[in-house]
Amino acid sequence: MYEVHNSAREMSLDTALVGVSVPLHIGAYTYFVEQGVEIPDELVPPEAGE
């Protein structure tokens, strides 16, 4: 990812969802939940069933 855009160097779990405005893919959602990231309600995918 660093080769595509230098800003990728600043990405972390703490900042990964900053600026995201659409629900996550269920796989991404599951990953973030497993990592202990708090997911805002508007980013929870419908198929997550929350």
mmCIF entry with sequence, helices, sheets and N, C-alpha, C, O atoms, coordinates in Angstrom:
data_MODEL
# 
_entry.id   MODEL 
# 
_entity.id                         1 
_entity.type                       polymer 
_entity.pdbx_number_of_molecules   1 
# 
_entity_poly.entity_id                      1 
_entity_poly.type                           'polypeptide(L)' 
_entity_poly.nstd_linkage                   no 
_entity_poly.nstd_monomer                   no 
_entity_poly.pdbx_seq_one_letter_code       MYEVHNSAREMSLDTALVGVSVPLHIGAYTYFVEQGVEIPDELVPPEAGE 
_entity_poly.pdbx_seq_one_letter_code_can   MYEVHNSAREMSLDTALVGVSVPLHIGAYTYFVEQGVEIPDELVPPEAGE 
_entity_poly.pdbx_strand_id                 A 
# 
loop_
_entity_poly_seq.entity_id 
_entity_poly_seq.num 
_entity_poly_seq.mon_id 
_entity_poly_seq.hetero 
1 1  MET n 
1 2  TYR n 
1 3  GLU n 
1 4  VAL n 
1 5  HIS n 
1 6  ASN n 
1 7  SER n 
1 8  ALA n 
1 9  ARG n 
1 10 GLU n 
1 11 MET n 
1 12 SER n 
1 13 LEU n 
1 14 ASP n 
1 15 THR n 
1 16 ALA n 
1 17 LEU n 
1 18 VAL n 
1 19 GLY n 
1 20 VAL n 
1 21 SER n 
1 22 VAL n 
1 23 PRO n 
1 24 LEU n 
1 25 HIS n 
1 26 ILE n 
1 27 GLY n 
1 28 ALA n 
1 29 TYR n 
1 30 THR n 
1 31 TYR n 
1 32 PHE n 
1 33 VAL n 
1 34 GLU n 
1 35 GLN n 
1 36 GLY n 
1 37 VAL n 
1 38 GLU n 
1 39 ILE n 
1 40 PRO n 
1 41 ASP n 
1 42 GLU n 
1 43 LEU n 
1 44 VAL n 
1 45 PRO n 
1 46 PRO n 
1 47 GLU n 
1 48 ALA n 
1 49 GLY n 
1 50 GLU n 
# 
_struct_asym.id          A 
_struct_asym.entity_id   1 
# 
loop_
_struct_conf.conf_type_id 
_struct_conf.id 
_struct_conf.pdbx_PDB_helix_id 
_struct_conf.beg_label_comp_id 
_struct_conf.beg_label_asym_id 
_struct_conf.beg_label_seq_id 
_struct_conf.pdbx_beg_PDB_ins_code 
_struct_conf.end_label_comp_id 
_struct_conf.end_label_asym_id 
_struct_conf.end_label_seq_id 
_struct_conf.pdbx_end_PDB_ins_code 
_struct_conf.beg_auth_comp_id 
_struct_conf.beg_auth_asym_id 
_struct_conf.beg_auth_seq_id 
_struct_conf.end_auth_comp_id 
_struct_conf.end_auth_asym_id 
_struct_conf.end_auth_seq_id 
_struct_conf.pdbx_PDB_helix_class 
_struct_conf.details 
_struct_conf.pdbx_PDB_helix_length 
HELX_P HELX_P1 AA1 ASN A 6  ? GLU A 10 ? ASN A 6  GLU A 10 5 ? 5 
HELX_P HELX_P2 AA2 ILE A 26 ? GLU A 34 ? ILE A 26 GLU A 34 1 ? 9 
HELX_P HELX_P3 AA3 ASP A 41 ? LEU A 43 ? ASP A 41 LEU A 43 5 ? 3 
HELX_P HELX_P4 AA4 PRO A 46 ? ALA A 48 ? PRO A 46 ALA A 48 5 ? 3 
# 
_struct_conf_type.id          HELX_P 
_struct_conf_type.criteria    ? 
_struct_conf_type.reference   ? 
# 
loop_
_atom_site.group_PDB 
_atom_site.id 
_atom_site.type_symbol 
_atom_site.label_atom_id 
_atom_site.label_alt_id 
_atom_site.label_comp_id 
_atom_site.label_asym_id 
_atom_site.label_entity_id 
_atom_site.label_seq_id 
_atom_site.pdbx_PDB_ins_code 
_atom_site.Cartn_x 
_atom_site.Cartn_y 
_atom_site.Cartn_z 
_atom_site.occupancy 
_atom_site.B_iso_or_equiv 
_atom_site.pdbx_formal_charge 
_atom_site.auth_seq_id 
_atom_site.auth_comp_id 
_atom_site.auth_asym_id 
_atom_site.auth_atom_id 
_atom_site.pdbx_PDB_model_num 
ATOM 1   N N  . MET A 1 1  ? 0.818   -1.196  0.000  1.00 0.00 ? 1  MET A N  1 
ATOM 2   C CA . MET A 1 1  ? 0.000   0.000   0.000  1.00 0.00 ? 1  MET A CA 1 
ATOM 3   C C  . MET A 1 1  ? 0.864   1.264   0.000  1.00 0.00 ? 1  MET A C  1 
ATOM 4   O O  . MET A 1 1  ? 0.467   2.297   -0.539 1.00 0.00 ? 1  MET A O  1 
ATOM 5   N N  . TYR A 1 2  ? 2.046   1.172   0.609  1.00 0.00 ? 2  TYR A N  1 
ATOM 6   C CA . TYR A 1 2  ? 2.901   2.359   0.664  1.00 0.00 ? 2  TYR A CA 1 
ATOM 7   C C  . TYR A 1 2  ? 3.277   2.849   -0.725 1.00 0.00 ? 2  TYR A C  1 
ATOM 8   O O  . TYR A 1 2  ? 3.477   4.047   -0.925 1.00 0.00 ? 2  TYR A O  1 
ATOM 9   N N  . GLU A 1 3  ? 3.375   1.942   -1.682 1.00 0.00 ? 3  GLU A N  1 
ATOM 10  C CA . GLU A 1 3  ? 3.739   2.320   -3.039 1.00 0.00 ? 3  GLU A CA 1 
ATOM 11  C C  . GLU A 1 3  ? 2.603   3.046   -3.750 1.00 0.00 ? 3  GLU A C  1 
ATOM 12  O O  . GLU A 1 3  ? 2.846   3.827   -4.670 1.00 0.00 ? 3  GLU A O  1 
ATOM 13  N N  . VAL A 1 4  ? 1.378   2.796   -3.335 1.00 0.00 ? 4  VAL A N  1 
ATOM 14  C CA . VAL A 1 4  ? 0.225   3.439   -3.966 1.00 0.00 ? 4  VAL A CA 1 
ATOM 15  C C  . VAL A 1 4  ? 0.064   4.866   -3.454 1.00 0.00 ? 4  VAL A C  1 
ATOM 16  O O  . VAL A 1 4  ? -0.174  5.794   -4.227 1.00 0.00 ? 4  VAL A O  1 
ATOM 17  N N  . HIS A 1 5  ? 0.200   5.025   -2.139 1.00 0.00 ? 5  HIS A N  1 
ATOM 18  C CA . HIS A 1 5  ? 0.039   6.365   -1.567 1.00 0.00 ? 5  HIS A CA 1 
ATOM 19  C C  . HIS A 1 5  ? 0.789   6.461   -0.255 1.00 0.00 ? 5  HIS A C  1 
ATOM 20  O O  . HIS A 1 5  ? 0.645   5.598   0.611  1.00 0.00 ? 5  HIS A O  1 
ATOM 21  N N  . ASN A 1 6  ? 1.589   7.505   -0.101 1.00 0.00 ? 6  ASN A N  1 
ATOM 22  C CA . ASN A 1 6  ? 2.392   7.677   1.107  1.00 0.00 ? 6  ASN A CA 1 
ATOM 23  C C  . ASN A 1 6  ? 1.566   7.787   2.378  1.00 0.00 ? 6  ASN A C  1 
ATOM 24  O O  . ASN A 1 6  ? 2.054   7.449   3.456  1.00 0.00 ? 6  ASN A O  1 
ATOM 25  N N  . SER A 1 7  ? 0.335   8.248   2.277  1.00 0.00 ? 7  SER A N  1 
ATOM 26  C CA . SER A 1 7  ? -0.490  8.398   3.475  1.00 0.00 ? 7  SER A CA 1 
ATOM 27  C C  . SER A 1 7  ? -0.788  7.053   4.134  1.00 0.00 ? 7  SER A C  1 
ATOM 28  O O  . SER A 1 7  ? -1.186  7.013   5.298  1.00 0.00 ? 7  SER A O  1 
ATOM 29  N N  . ALA A 1 8  ? -0.602  5.961   3.410  1.00 0.00 ? 8  ALA A N  1 
ATOM 30  C CA . ALA A 1 8  ? -0.816  4.635   3.984  1.00 0.00 ? 8  ALA A CA 1 
ATOM 31  C C  . ALA A 1 8  ? 0.132   4.386   5.154  1.00 0.00 ? 8  ALA A C  1 
ATOM 32  O O  . ALA A 1 8  ? -0.178  3.576   6.027  1.00 0.00 ? 8  ALA A O  1 
ATOM 33  N N  . ARG A 1 9  ? 1.256   5.049   5.189  1.00 0.00 ? 9  ARG A N  1 
ATOM 34  C CA . ARG A 1 9  ? 2.205   4.895   6.294  1.00 0.00 ? 9  ARG A CA 1 
ATOM 35  C C  . ARG A 1 9  ? 1.613   5.370   7.615  1.00 0.00 ? 9  ARG A C  1 
ATOM 36  O O  . ARG A 1 9  ? 2.058   4.944   8.681  1.00 0.00 ? 9  ARG A O  1 
ATOM 37  N N  . GLU A 1 10 ? 0.634   6.229   7.557  1.00 0.00 ? 10 GLU A N  1 
ATOM 38  C CA . GLU A 1 10 ? 0.019   6.780   8.760  1.00 0.00 ? 10 GLU A CA 1 
ATOM 39  C C  . GLU A 1 10 ? -1.191  5.974   9.228  1.00 0.00 ? 10 GLU A C  1 
ATOM 40  O O  . GLU A 1 10 ? -1.783  6.298   10.258 1.00 0.00 ? 10 GLU A O  1 
ATOM 41  N N  . MET A 1 11 ? -1.565  4.938   8.495  1.00 0.00 ? 11 MET A N  1 
ATOM 42  C CA . MET A 1 11 ? -2.734  4.141   8.858  1.00 0.00 ? 11 MET A CA 1 
ATOM 43  C C  . MET A 1 11 ? -2.435  3.256   10.059 1.00 0.00 ? 11 MET A C  1 
ATOM 44  O O  . MET A 1 11 ? -1.336  2.719   10.203 1.00 0.00 ? 11 MET A O  1 
ATOM 45  N N  . SER A 1 12 ? -3.424  3.122   10.902 1.00 0.00 ? 12 SER A N  1 
ATOM 46  C CA . SER A 1 12 ? -3.348  2.216   12.045 1.00 0.00 ? 12 SER A CA 1 
ATOM 47  C C  . SER A 1 12 ? -4.769  1.794   12.383 1.00 0.00 ? 12 SER A C  1 
ATOM 48  O O  . SER A 1 12 ? -5.727  2.332   11.828 1.00 0.00 ? 12 SER A O  1 
ATOM 49  N N  . LEU A 1 13 ? -4.910  0.846   13.279 1.00 0.00 ? 13 LEU A N  1 
ATOM 50  C CA . LEU A 1 13 ? -6.256  0.448   13.691 1.00 0.00 ? 13 LEU A CA 1 
ATOM 51  C C  . LEU A 1 13 ? -7.003  1.623   14.317 1.00 0.00 ? 13 LEU A C  1 
ATOM 52  O O  . LEU A 1 13 ? -8.224  1.722   14.198 1.00 0.00 ? 13 LEU A O  1 
ATOM 53  N N  . ASP A 1 14 ? -6.268  2.511   14.982 1.00 0.00 ? 14 ASP A N  1 
ATOM 54  C CA . ASP A 1 14 ? -6.907  3.665   15.622 1.00 0.00 ? 14 ASP A CA 1 
ATOM 55  C C  . ASP A 1 14 ? -7.478  4.656   14.618 1.00 0.00 ? 14 ASP A C  1 
ATOM 56  O O  . ASP A 1 14 ? -8.426  5.377   14.930 1.00 0.00 ? 14 ASP A O  1 
ATOM 57  N N  . THR A 1 15 ? -6.913  4.701   13.416 1.00 0.00 ? 15 THR A N  1 
ATOM 58  C CA . THR A 1 15 ? -7.350  5.690   12.434 1.00 0.00 ? 15 THR A CA 1 
ATOM 59  C C  . THR A 1 15 ? -7.987  5.083   11.189 1.00 0.00 ? 15 THR A C  1 
ATOM 60  O O  . THR A 1 15 ? -8.410  5.815   10.295 1.00 0.00 ? 15 THR A O  1 
ATOM 61  N N  . ALA A 1 16 ? -8.059  3.776   11.120 1.00 0.00 ? 16 ALA A N  1 
ATOM 62  C CA . ALA A 1 16 ? -8.507  3.098   9.896  1.00 0.00 ? 16 ALA A CA 1 
ATOM 63  C C  . ALA A 1 16 ? -9.914  3.494   9.459  1.00 0.00 ? 16 ALA A C  1 
ATOM 64  O O  . ALA A 1 16 ? -10.204 3.497   8.263  1.00 0.00 ? 16 ALA A O  1 
ATOM 65  N N  . LEU A 1 17 ? -10.781 3.825   10.390 1.00 0.00 ? 17 LEU A N  1 
ATOM 66  C CA . LEU A 1 17 ? -12.170 4.121   10.027 1.00 0.00 ? 17 LEU A CA 1 
ATOM 67  C C  . LEU A 1 17 ? -12.465 5.622   9.927  1.00 0.00 ? 17 LEU A C  1 
ATOM 68  O O  . LEU A 1 17 ? -13.597 6.015   9.646  1.00 0.00 ? 17 LEU A O  1 
ATOM 69  N N  . VAL A 1 18 ? -11.460 6.448   10.154 1.00 0.00 ? 18 VAL A N  1 
ATOM 70  C CA . VAL A 1 18 ? -11.646 7.892   10.055 1.00 0.00 ? 18 VAL A CA 1 
ATOM 71  C C  . VAL A 1 18 ? -11.991 8.253   8.615  1.00 0.00 ? 18 VAL A C  1 
ATOM 72  O O  . VAL A 1 18 ? -11.255 7.911   7.690  1.00 0.00 ? 18 VAL A O  1 
ATOM 73  N N  . GLY A 1 19 ? -13.090 8.930   8.433  1.00 0.00 ? 19 GLY A N  1 
ATOM 74  C CA . GLY A 1 19 ? -13.509 9.361   7.110  1.00 0.00 ? 19 GLY A CA 1 
ATOM 75  C C  . GLY A 1 19 ? -14.332 8.355   6.338  1.00 0.00 ? 19 GLY A C  1 
ATOM 76  O O  . GLY A 1 19 ? -14.818 8.669   5.251  1.00 0.00 ? 19 GLY A O  1 
ATOM 77  N N  . VAL A 1 20 ? -14.504 7.149   6.868  1.00 0.00 ? 20 VAL A N  1 
ATOM 78  C CA . VAL A 1 20 ? -15.325 6.140   6.188  1.00 0.00 ? 20 VAL A CA 1 
ATOM 79  C C  . VAL A 1 20 ? -16.791 6.530   6.373  1.00 0.00 ? 20 VAL A C  1 
ATOM 80  O O  . VAL A 1 20 ? -17.229 6.819   7.487  1.00 0.00 ? 20 VAL A O  1 
ATOM 81  N N  . SER A 1 21 ? -17.535 6.535   5.284  1.00 0.00 ? 21 SER A N  1 
ATOM 82  C CA . SER A 1 21 ? -18.925 7.001   5.372  1.00 0.00 ? 21 SER A CA 1 
ATOM 83  C C  . SER A 1 21 ? -19.948 5.973   4.891  1.00 0.00 ? 21 SER A C  1 
ATOM 84  O O  . SER A 1 21 ? -21.146 6.256   4.872  1.00 0.00 ? 21 SER A O  1 
ATOM 85  N N  . VAL A 1 22 ? -19.493 4.798   4.507  1.00 0.00 ? 22 VAL A N  1 
ATOM 86  C CA . VAL A 1 22 ? -20.400 3.741   4.046  1.00 0.00 ? 22 VAL A CA 1 
ATOM 87  C C  . VAL A 1 22 ? -20.194 2.504   4.926  1.00 0.00 ? 22 VAL A C  1 
ATOM 88  O O  . VAL A 1 22 ? -19.110 2.315   5.479  1.00 0.00 ? 22 VAL A O  1 
ATOM 89  N N  . PRO A 1 23 ? -21.212 1.669   5.058  1.00 0.00 ? 23 PRO A N  1 
ATOM 90  C CA . PRO A 1 23 ? -21.054 0.455   5.868  1.00 0.00 ? 23 PRO A CA 1 
ATOM 91  C C  . PRO A 1 23 ? -19.888 -0.397  5.375  1.00 0.00 ? 23 PRO A C  1 
ATOM 92  O O  . PRO A 1 23 ? -19.602 -0.469  4.180  1.00 0.00 ? 23 PRO A O  1 
ATOM 93  N N  . LEU A 1 24 ? -19.232 -1.031  6.326  1.00 0.00 ? 24 LEU A N  1 
ATOM 94  C CA . LEU A 1 24 ? -18.086 -1.882  6.016  1.00 0.00 ? 24 LEU A CA 1 
ATOM 95  C C  . LEU A 1 24 ? -18.511 -3.174  5.340  1.00 0.00 ? 24 LEU A C  1 
ATOM 96  O O  . LEU A 1 24 ? -19.644 -3.626  5.507  1.00 0.00 ? 24 LEU A O  1 
ATOM 97  N N  . HIS A 1 25 ? -17.611 -3.761  4.586  1.00 0.00 ? 25 HIS A N  1 
ATOM 98  C CA . HIS A 1 25 ? -17.787 -5.117  4.081  1.00 0.00 ? 25 HIS A CA 1 
ATOM 99  C C  . HIS A 1 25 ? -17.809 -6.026  5.311  1.00 0.00 ? 25 HIS A C  1 
ATOM 100 O O  . HIS A 1 25 ? -17.116 -5.741  6.287  1.00 0.00 ? 25 HIS A O  1 
ATOM 101 N N  . ILE A 1 26 ? -18.577 -7.099  5.290  1.00 0.00 ? 26 ILE A N  1 
ATOM 102 C CA . ILE A 1 26 ? -18.713 -7.973  6.450  1.00 0.00 ? 26 ILE A CA 1 
ATOM 103 C C  . ILE A 1 26 ? -17.355 -8.530  6.886  1.00 0.00 ? 26 ILE A C  1 
ATOM 104 O O  . ILE A 1 26 ? -17.125 -8.712  8.081  1.00 0.00 ? 26 ILE A O  1 
ATOM 105 N N  . GLY A 1 27 ? -16.472 -8.797  5.956  1.00 0.00 ? 27 GLY A N  1 
ATOM 106 C CA . GLY A 1 27 ? -15.134 -9.292  6.308  1.00 0.00 ? 27 GLY A CA 1 
ATOM 107 C C  . GLY A 1 27 ? -14.314 -8.245  7.048  1.00 0.00 ? 27 GLY A C  1 
ATOM 108 O O  . GLY A 1 27 ? -13.637 -8.554  8.028  1.00 0.00 ? 27 GLY A O  1 
ATOM 109 N N  . ALA A 1 28 ? -14.380 -7.007  6.573  1.00 0.00 ? 28 ALA A N  1 
ATOM 110 C CA . ALA A 1 28 ? -13.672 -5.918  7.243  1.00 0.00 ? 28 ALA A CA 1 
ATOM 111 C C  . ALA A 1 28 ? -14.277 -5.679  8.618  1.00 0.00 ? 28 ALA A C  1 
ATOM 112 O O  . ALA A 1 28 ? -13.555 -5.475  9.594  1.00 0.00 ? 28 ALA A O  1 
ATOM 113 N N  . TYR A 1 29 ? -15.580 -5.705  8.689  1.00 0.00 ? 29 TYR A N  1 
ATOM 114 C CA . TYR A 1 29 ? -16.276 -5.529  9.972  1.00 0.00 ? 29 TYR A CA 1 
ATOM 115 C C  . TYR A 1 29 ? -15.822 -6.591  10.970 1.00 0.00 ? 29 TYR A C  1 
ATOM 116 O O  . TYR A 1 29 ? -15.490 -6.272  12.112 1.00 0.00 ? 29 TYR A O  1 
ATOM 117 N N  . THR A 1 30 ? -15.809 -7.843  10.542 1.00 0.00 ? 30 THR A N  1 
ATOM 118 C CA . THR A 1 30 ? -15.399 -8.943  11.421 1.00 0.00 ? 30 THR A CA 1 
ATOM 119 C C  . THR A 1 30 ? -13.965 -8.745  11.884 1.00 0.00 ? 30 THR A C  1 
ATOM 120 O O  . THR A 1 30 ? -13.667 -8.946  13.061 1.00 0.00 ? 30 THR A O  1 
ATOM 121 N N  . TYR A 1 31 ? -13.080 -8.359  10.990 1.00 0.00 ? 31 TYR A N  1 
ATOM 122 C CA . TYR A 1 31 ? -11.682 -8.118  11.352 1.00 0.00 ? 31 TYR A CA 1 
ATOM 123 C C  . TYR A 1 31 ? -11.574 -7.032  12.416 1.00 0.00 ? 31 TYR A C  1 
ATOM 124 O O  . TYR A 1 31 ? -10.917 -7.222  13.439 1.00 0.00 ? 31 TYR A O  1 
ATOM 125 N N  . PHE A 1 32 ? -12.217 -5.901  12.173 1.00 0.00 ? 32 PHE A N  1 
ATOM 126 C CA . PHE A 1 32 ? -12.116 -4.800  13.127 1.00 0.00 ? 32 PHE A CA 1 
ATOM 127 C C  . PHE A 1 32 ? -12.701 -5.177  14.486 1.00 0.00 ? 32 PHE A C  1 
ATOM 128 O O  . PHE A 1 32 ? -12.142 -4.814  15.521 1.00 0.00 ? 32 PHE A O  1 
ATOM 129 N N  . VAL A 1 33 ? -13.805 -5.892  14.493 1.00 0.00 ? 33 VAL A N  1 
ATOM 130 C CA . VAL A 1 33 ? -14.395 -6.347  15.756 1.00 0.00 ? 33 VAL A CA 1 
ATOM 131 C C  . VAL A 1 33 ? -13.413 -7.267  16.480 1.00 0.00 ? 33 VAL A C  1 
ATOM 132 O O  . VAL A 1 33 ? -13.207 -7.126  17.685 1.00 0.00 ? 33 VAL A O  1 
ATOM 133 N N  . GLU A 1 34 ? -12.812 -8.198  15.760 1.00 0.00 ? 34 GLU A N  1 
ATOM 134 C CA . GLU A 1 34 ? -11.840 -9.119  16.363 1.00 0.00 ? 34 GLU A CA 1 
ATOM 135 C C  . GLU A 1 34 ? -10.630 -8.382  16.927 1.00 0.00 ? 34 GLU A C  1 
ATOM 136 O O  . GLU A 1 34 ? -10.008 -8.847  17.883 1.00 0.00 ? 34 GLU A O  1 
ATOM 137 N N  . GLN A 1 35 ? -10.298 -7.243  16.343 1.00 0.00 ? 35 GLN A N  1 
ATOM 138 C CA . GLN A 1 35 ? -9.159  -6.448  16.812 1.00 0.00 ? 35 GLN A CA 1 
ATOM 139 C C  . GLN A 1 35 ? -9.541  -5.519  17.956 1.00 0.00 ? 35 GLN A C  1 
ATOM 140 O O  . GLN A 1 35 ? -8.685  -4.834  18.515 1.00 0.00 ? 35 GLN A O  1 
ATOM 141 N N  . GLY A 1 36 ? -10.827 -5.494  18.305 1.00 0.00 ? 36 GLY A N  1 
ATOM 142 C CA . GLY A 1 36 ? -11.279 -4.664  19.418 1.00 0.00 ? 36 GLY A CA 1 
ATOM 143 C C  . GLY A 1 36 ? -11.594 -3.231  19.052 1.00 0.00 ? 36 GLY A C  1 
ATOM 144 O O  . GLY A 1 36 ? -11.701 -2.373  19.929 1.00 0.00 ? 36 GLY A O  1 
ATOM 145 N N  . VAL A 1 37 ? -11.746 -2.960  17.760 1.00 0.00 ? 37 VAL A N  1 
ATOM 146 C CA . VAL A 1 37 ? -12.073 -1.611  17.300 1.00 0.00 ? 37 VAL A CA 1 
ATOM 147 C C  . VAL A 1 37 ? -13.565 -1.383  17.479 1.00 0.00 ? 37 VAL A C  1 
ATOM 148 O O  . VAL A 1 37 ? -14.378 -2.222  17.093 1.00 0.00 ? 37 VAL A O  1 
ATOM 149 N N  . GLU A 1 38 ? -13.922 -0.246  18.064 1.00 0.00 ? 38 GLU A N  1 
ATOM 150 C CA . GLU A 1 38 ? -15.337 0.107   18.210 1.00 0.00 ? 38 GLU A CA 1 
ATOM 151 C C  . GLU A 1 38 ? -15.859 0.613   16.867 1.00 0.00 ? 38 GLU A C  1 
ATOM 152 O O  . GLU A 1 38 ? -15.308 1.549   16.288 1.00 0.00 ? 38 GLU A O  1 
ATOM 153 N N  . ILE A 1 39 ? -16.920 -0.012  16.386 1.00 0.00 ? 39 ILE A N  1 
ATOM 154 C CA . ILE A 1 39 ? -17.482 0.324   15.078 1.00 0.00 ? 39 ILE A CA 1 
ATOM 155 C C  . ILE A 1 39 ? -18.695 1.233   15.268 1.00 0.00 ? 39 ILE A C  1 
ATOM 156 O O  . ILE A 1 39 ? -19.653 0.843   15.937 1.00 0.00 ? 39 ILE A O  1 
ATOM 157 N N  . PRO A 1 40 ? -18.673 2.433   14.694 1.00 0.00 ? 40 PRO A N  1 
ATOM 158 C CA . PRO A 1 40 ? -19.841 3.304   14.771 1.00 0.00 ? 40 PRO A CA 1 
ATOM 159 C C  . PRO A 1 40 ? -21.049 2.624   14.114 1.00 0.00 ? 40 PRO A C  1 
ATOM 160 O O  . PRO A 1 40 ? -20.893 1.894   13.135 1.00 0.00 ? 40 PRO A O  1 
ATOM 161 N N  . ASP A 1 41 ? -22.232 2.859   14.642 1.00 0.00 ? 41 ASP A N  1 
ATOM 162 C CA . ASP A 1 41 ? -23.449 2.219   14.142 1.00 0.00 ? 41 ASP A CA 1 
ATOM 163 C C  . ASP A 1 41 ? -23.630 2.369   12.635 1.00 0.00 ? 41 ASP A C  1 
ATOM 164 O O  . ASP A 1 41 ? -24.073 1.434   11.967 1.00 0.00 ? 41 ASP A O  1 
ATOM 165 N N  . GLU A 1 42 ? -23.292 3.533   12.100 1.00 0.00 ? 42 GLU A N  1 
ATOM 166 C CA . GLU A 1 42 ? -23.517 3.771   10.667 1.00 0.00 ? 42 GLU A CA 1 
ATOM 167 C C  . GLU A 1 42 ? -22.558 2.973   9.780  1.00 0.00 ? 42 GLU A C  1 
ATOM 168 O O  . GLU A 1 42 ? -22.763 2.900   8.569  1.00 0.00 ? 42 GLU A O  1 
ATOM 169 N N  . LEU A 1 43 ? -21.531 2.382   10.354 1.00 0.00 ? 43 LEU A N  1 
ATOM 170 C CA . LEU A 1 43 ? -20.584 1.586   9.567  1.00 0.00 ? 43 LEU A CA 1 
ATOM 171 C C  . LEU A 1 43 ? -20.822 0.086   9.678  1.00 0.00 ? 43 LEU A C  1 
ATOM 172 O O  . LEU A 1 43 ? -20.173 -0.699  8.986  1.00 0.00 ? 43 LEU A O  1 
ATOM 173 N N  . VAL A 1 44 ? -21.750 -0.318  10.546 1.00 0.00 ? 44 VAL A N  1 
ATOM 174 C CA . VAL A 1 44 ? -22.063 -1.741  10.707 1.00 0.00 ? 44 VAL A CA 1 
ATOM 175 C C  . VAL A 1 44 ? -22.828 -2.209  9.472  1.00 0.00 ? 44 VAL A C  1 
ATOM 176 O O  . VAL A 1 44 ? -23.856 -1.627  9.128  1.00 0.00 ? 44 VAL A O  1 
ATOM 177 N N  . PRO A 1 45 ? -22.342 -3.250  8.804  1.00 0.00 ? 45 PRO A N  1 
ATOM 178 C CA . PRO A 1 45 ? -23.051 -3.739  7.612  1.00 0.00 ? 45 PRO A CA 1 
ATOM 179 C C  . PRO A 1 45 ? -24.373 -4.404  8.001  1.00 0.00 ? 45 PRO A C  1 
ATOM 180 O O  . PRO A 1 45 ? -24.466 -5.018  9.064  1.00 0.00 ? 45 PRO A O  1 
ATOM 181 N N  . PRO A 1 46 ? -25.386 -4.289  7.157  1.00 0.00 ? 46 PRO A N  1 
ATOM 182 C CA . PRO A 1 46 ? -26.702 -4.867  7.470  1.00 0.00 ? 46 PRO A CA 1 
ATOM 183 C C  . PRO A 1 46 ? -26.629 -6.358  7.786  1.00 0.00 ? 46 PRO A C  1 
ATOM 184 O O  . PRO A 1 46 ? -27.355 -6.841  8.655  1.00 0.00 ? 46 PRO A O  1 
ATOM 185 N N  . GLU A 1 47 ? -25.763 -7.091  7.093  1.00 0.00 ? 47 GLU A N  1 
ATOM 186 C CA . GLU A 1 47 ? -25.680 -8.528  7.308  1.00 0.00 ? 47 GLU A CA 1 
ATOM 187 C C  . GLU A 1 47 ? -25.027 -8.909  8.642  1.00 0.00 ? 47 GLU A C  1 
ATOM 188 O O  . GLU A 1 47 ? -24.980 -10.089 8.992  1.00 0.00 ? 47 GLU A O  1 
ATOM 189 N N  . ALA A 1 48 ? -24.524 -7.914  9.389  1.00 0.00 ? 48 ALA A N  1 
ATOM 190 C CA . ALA A 1 48 ? -23.927 -8.199  10.693 1.00 0.00 ? 48 ALA A CA 1 
ATOM 191 C C  . ALA A 1 48 ? -24.998 -8.523  11.724 1.00 0.00 ? 48 ALA A C  1 
ATOM 192 O O  . ALA A 1 48 ? -24.710 -9.133  12.754 1.00 0.00 ? 48 ALA A O  1 
ATOM 193 N N  . GLY A 1 49 ? -26.238 -8.114  11.447 1.00 0.00 ? 49 GLY A N  1 
ATOM 194 C CA . GLY A 1 49 ? -27.361 -8.461  12.304 1.00 0.00 ? 49 GLY A CA 1 
ATOM 195 C C  . GLY A 1 49 ? -27.355 -7.821  13.679 1.00 0.00 ? 49 GLY A C  1 
ATOM 196 O O  . GLY A 1 49 ? -27.926 -8.367  14.623 1.00 0.00 ? 49 GLY A O  1 
ATOM 197 N N  . GLU A 1 50 ? -26.717 -6.676  13.800 1.00 0.00 ? 50 GLU A N  1 
ATOM 198 C CA . GLU A 1 50 ? -26.706 -5.993  15.116 1.00 0.00 ? 50 GLU A CA 1 
ATOM 199 C C  . GLU A 1 50 ? -27.919 -5.129  15.281 1.00 0.00 ? 50 GLU A C  1 
ATOM 200 O O  . GLU A 1 50 ? -28.080 -4.482  16.316 1.00 0.00 ? 50 GLU A O  1 
# 
